[in-house]
Structures are given as C-alpha cells and as structure tokens.
C-alpha cells in the first residue's frame, strides 16, 4: 500500500476574527480539488459564478485567494498596498525565502532588476539563439528515431536546464542536484506550514552553499556568462554586496531550472491531443512563432503571493497588515472576462491577455529566454516529428504549487525514416 503524500494532509489554520465566515473556502494551492483532471482545469473551476472574487482558505497557513483577473492584475501592479516582502506560501516558508530581488519593493528593487535585465534582455538572448537551437536539435534528433518518449524526462527536464547551465557556464553534472533544490523551493514537502518552511529553508541554504564559491571565483572577472555579468554590476554606484550577490545568483538558478521545464510539458501534452493545431503550426512558420504567446496564456504555471501592506478596506473586505493573498496566474489568463473561450488554445487569438510572466515591477526577467526556448522547441520538434500523439493508456500526473508541474507525458509517433519507407 502506497504511503499517503504528506503534502496533501491539509493542515487547517483557524480563521482570524476579521475574516467573514461566508468568504471561507477550502482551496489548497498544493492540492486543488480536481487536480487529477489537470492543473489548469482545477484552477479554472474556481471561477464559477458563485465564487467571490476574494476568498480566504484555511490551508497552507491560511491566506486569501484572488479568483478574478482584474484583482490579480491590480495586486501584481500595486506594490504600495501589496508587498513582495513575502511571495511564497505558506508564509512560514515564504519568510525563509531570501533571494534577491524578488522580496524587494521599489525603489530598492529597481537597480537589482536592471542588473537582471542586463544579462537577460532581448538583444542578449538573440546572441545565444544559435547555441540554444543546437541544444534542442541534439536532444530531438536523439529521440526522433525511437518513435516514442516520455517528454518531460527526455526533453523538457533537459533542454531548458542544459541551456541555462551553459549560459551560466556551470557543469551539467550539477543540474540534477540544483533541480531537486528548486523543487523543494517551489513545491516544498511537509504536512504543516512549519515543516514546509523548514524544507524551503534547507533548499535555500543548499542554493547559497552552491553559489557562494562561484560568486567568489567570478568577482572581478571579464567573462560573458550570466553570473559574471550580473555580479560585477554596481548597485546605486556601489559594488553588489556579497550577500546580495549570492541571493541574486540563487534566484537566477531557481528561475532557470523549473519554470520553462514545466510550461513546455503542458504545451506539448496539449498539442499531442490536438493534431489539427500541429498541422496549422507546421503549415506556416509565422503562425508558429506568433502562437507561442497564446500558449503562454493558456498554460501559466506560477502561483505567487503578496503580503498586505497596512490595514485596509479592499473590495469591501477588511485586510490586515501581514495577510497573504495568493494570485495564481492561471486565474488571469483563463478568466473569460479577459479572453473569450479561455480554455481553448486559439493560435489565431487577437488581443491576448495574460500574466503568465507576472506583472508590475516583478515581471519575469527571463521572459525573452522562455519565449525563445518555446519557439525553438516547436520549430525543431515539428521539423523532425511532424505527427505525434499521447500513447494509449498514458496517464499524465499533475502537481500544483508555486510552480505547477506535469509528468509522465508518454508520446509516440512513426519515425520519419520508417514512414518514408
């Protein structure tokens, strides 16, 4: 008999006095009801007509959940009322998260964000596109002749990680260890907020221990890798402090080792079920490139939070300083008020609205790299594996958390050489 997953033990926190009983809902961000049917399907189910736009859940330490797109947008873009001082839930875990500059608000955040942008801007990403493409081609050609793969393990968990390790000039041999740390940051194990906090703190310490000697070695260097470029920047005219350098590079690694991995998996699972979309993508290179924005809208994977700054009345609800509000990006892009027929992947959609990359001052610095990786994957995959489907009897498994995941994506196809013969 399998052991029960401690992550779904659903530890309940008593409802504080300022929260009305009629706004309490049982929503577990790490195990939402219906997750076995799909991550996005489970979150989208919360937008039924009888669901208030702001509710409170006793799970994950007790916190608010914004269920509508306009709230999510407003909370993301108003750091004066909704602070990034704590962004991970449960709060007991988020307080252990020390990476720079995600826990900062403007104006302190601004120069650190400029440092991230210097290494990850669009011009820089265009310079490395050929290298990124070579990595994708090598991986895809290695599996194309097989006629089958487990996409998550054989491609999604290798390609963006290999790209990122190369950009940072780090050995690929370290990737597995760093990926485990990243998973404990974004889906921390534990049955209580305190246990989850301890797991996240241990993962944070693991990143810091790994990063510190690398920072020391690359201080003052002239290399063009992302780490060297970032740690040798000035902050308000002063050198980046040792502690902040460690936090910045730890964030860089965390962001590069989990998010795109899981987006690619959700994207490819959907395409495998919809050959008509694949046919359109193959027929027009411009449609393929433009389709990626719609895919990011349809398959967001981030569920961050913000901490209420100061007691306030908001949308008819009393919020107390220190309250936490979950702002799932899925509930923005999948809101019918933002995108009609939101659950449909429409590669010809106009006026696409989404916050898959977040919003406001903390909009994802890695979005240009993520878009490039998605486009390159589609281009190179479809040129070598033009038709594919989900294997009969396959059962993908979905996981929710700060970053969602899907595993066991069993795909199959007829290899091109066999088809030609």
Buried (B, 14 or more C-beta within 10 A) or exposed (E): EEEEEEBEBEBEBEBEEEBEEEBBBEBBBBBBEBBEEBBBBBBBBBBEEEBBBBBBBBBBBBBBBBBBBBBBBBBBBBBEBBBBBBBBBBBBBBBBBBBBBBBBBBEEBBBBBEBBBBBBEEEBBEEBBEEBBBBBBEBBEEBBEEBBBBBBEBBBBBBBBBBBBBBBBBEEEEBEEBBEBBBBBBBBBBBBBBBBBBBBBBBBEBBBEBBBEBBEEBBEEEEEBBBBBBBBBEBEEEBBEEEBBBBBBBBBBBBBBBBBBBBBBBBBBBBBEEEEBBEBBBEEEEEBBBBBBBBBBBBBBBBBBBBBBEEBEBEEBBBEEBBBBBBBBBBBBBBEEBBEEBEEBBBEBEEBBBBBBBBBBBEBBBBBBBBBBBBBBBBBBBEBBBBBBBBEEBEBEBBBBBBBBBBBBBBBBEBBEEEEE
